[in-house]
Amino acid sequence: MFKYIKKCALKTLQSNNISEFPIPIYAIEQIIIDHYFDIVIIPTLRKSCVFDQTLFVANLPDTEFRISLAHELGHILMHDFFIHSSRFEAQANAFAAYFLMPPSMFEGDLKQLNEWDLAEKYGVPVESIIKRAALITELSNKEMRIF
């Protein structure tokens, strides 16, 4: 599962010529718009949702907004919006992590920077850095169990 999601995230970065980090919010919005979705920001909304071809998102601080948009982009690229499951949510979370913090770059930075510097570099909350680092550990542990 993770290999496909990682591949999808990296392909999306490459096909949209994204190499700047943190990824500008407008760049994520443009990819969503290019997939024929409108984006509506609603200040009182608590959780993002899609209705028809419109993505409704909360008015969040930039770091959280970037994560939310990348998560929803994962749904747009990989899922049918009429089916909701915890598996799809986990996949969209993984897509956002790989998209906003690409593996080769993030893993190299992880050896040199602390979580606060990583959060600043990738424009995400510190909690997202910790979860992304745990994803590396989780995958390594699964690979170790194979042998």
VENBELFEN-V736308 format. One record per residue. N is the residue number from 1. SS is DSSP state (2 for helix, 1 for strand, 0 for the rest). PHI is phi in whole degrees, 0 to 359 (none if undefined). BURIAL is + if it has 16 or more other ideal C-beta (glycine too) atoms within 10 Angstrom, else -. Layout:
# VENBELFEN-V736308
n: [N,N]
ss: [SS,SS]
phi: [PHI,PHI]
burial: [BURIAL,BURIAL]
This chain:
# VENBELFEN-V736308
n: [1,2,3,4,5,6,7,8,9,10,11,12,13,14,15,16,17,18,19,20,21,22,23,24,25,26,27,28,29,30,31,32,33,34,35,36,37,38,39,40,41,42,43,44,45,46,47,48,49,50,51,52,53,54,55,56,57,58,59,60,61,62,63,64,65,66,67,68,69,70,71,72,73,74,75,76,77,78,79,80,81,82,83,84,85,86,87,88,89,90,91,92,93,94,95,96,97,98,99,100,101,102,103,104,105,106,107,108,109,110,111,112,113,114,115,116,117,118,119,120,121,122,123,124,125,126,127,128,129,130,131,132,133,134,135,136,137,138,139,140,141,142,143,144,145,146,147]
ss: [0,2,2,2,2,2,2,2,2,2,2,2,2,2,2,0,0,0,0,0,0,0,0,0,2,2,2,2,2,2,2,2,2,2,0,0,0,1,1,1,1,1,0,0,0,0,0,0,1,1,1,0,0,1,1,1,1,1,0,0,0,2,2,2,2,2,2,2,2,2,2,2,2,2,2,2,2,2,0,0,0,0,0,0,0,2,2,2,2,2,2,2,2,2,2,2,2,2,2,2,0,0,2,2,2,2,2,2,2,2,0,0,0,0,2,2,2,2,2,2,2,2,0,0,0,2,2,2,2,2,2,2,2,2,2,2,2,2,2,2,2,2,2,2,2,2,0]
phi: [none,294,297,296,295,300,298,297,295,293,296,295,299,293,291,254,52,264,221,263,230,293,296,300,302,299,292,292,301,296,296,297,297,296,264,68,248,269,239,237,264,239,304,270,289,262,217,296,206,240,225,58,250,239,262,261,231,284,275,245,301,309,296,285,296,299,298,299,296,294,298,294,299,302,298,301,280,242,229,270,289,273,243,242,207,295,296,296,296,297,294,294,296,295,302,302,296,292,291,279,226,305,310,296,290,296,296,292,295,300,282,245,242,277,298,289,292,296,299,292,298,265,68,231,295,303,301,291,295,296,295,294,295,294,298,296,297,299,294,297,295,295,295,294,290,294,275]
burial: [-,-,-,-,+,+,-,+,+,-,-,+,+,-,-,-,-,+,-,-,-,+,+,-,-,-,+,+,+,-,+,+,-,-,-,-,+,-,+,-,-,-,-,-,-,-,-,+,-,+,-,-,-,-,+,+,+,+,-,+,-,-,+,-,+,+,+,+,+,+,+,+,+,+,+,+,+,+,+,-,-,-,-,-,-,-,-,+,-,-,+,+,+,+,+,+,+,+,+,+,+,+,+,-,-,+,-,-,+,+,-,-,+,-,-,-,-,+,+,-,+,+,+,+,-,-,-,+,+,-,+,+,+,-,+,-,-,-,-,-,-,-,-,-,-,-,-]
